């Protein structure tokens, strides 16, 4: 069985909206490759930009310190392997 893993809007989750905006994994990876963790994604419903790091770490500084260190290492390995082809 297939399963989609989408990135949920932190702002929508914090404000308990009925309809939570989400981004597909494709948009997430494209943004990550282009701007790394400095990328900002536009939420079309709220017209707000959301930082990629906040989307991955749910806006938590404690989670971001641990999570971004791990993800950054994984991303570096991915780019290195991707560049070899």
Number of C-alpha atoms within 10 A of each C-alpha: 2 4 5 7 10 14 17 16 22 20 20 17 14 10 9 10 10 8 9 15 18 15 16 12 13 10 13 20 12 12 17 17 13 11 11 16 18 12 17 19 18 13 17 9 10 10 9 12 14 17 17 21 20 18 22 20 17 18 17 12 12 9 14 18 11 11 14 16 12 11 14 13 10 12 17 11 12 11 11 11 10 9 8 6 5
